[in-house]
Amino acid sequence: MIEIGTICIKTSGREKGKYAVVVKKVDKNFVMITGPKKLTGVKRRRANVLHLQETKYKLPIKEDASDEEVLEAWKKSGLINRLGLKLPTTLKEKQSTQKKKKPKPKSKNK
């Protein structure tokens, strides 16, 4: 049985190939998972254990942890870079990193 905090890869569905973290055991066939969506694109949902592939990585989280707690555990573990994930940026960070582009002069084609 998959343990709470285990990082898995979805093997079917629209989120196939994305990482998710087990946050709660529902019964012997189902678990609650989350990415969280901001980080991996997997929203909190119930998943069949047959549709998950376990990895060797595990996050130290409590049962039914919130998405914010899971995201903090991802940051502390150092697995974001190792697995090739990108941290979400806030709107202010996006604006400060983007340079304003000057409009190109319109050329007259005759």
Secondary structure as UniProt FT lines:
FT   TURN            4..5
FT   STRAND          6..10
FT   TURN            14..17
FT   STRAND          19..25
FT   STRAND          30..34
FT   HELIX           37..40
FT   STRAND          45..48
FT   HELIX           49..51
FT   STRAND          52..58
FT   TURN            63..64
FT   HELIX           67..77
FT   HELIX           79..82
FT   TURN            83..84
FT   HELIX           91..97
//
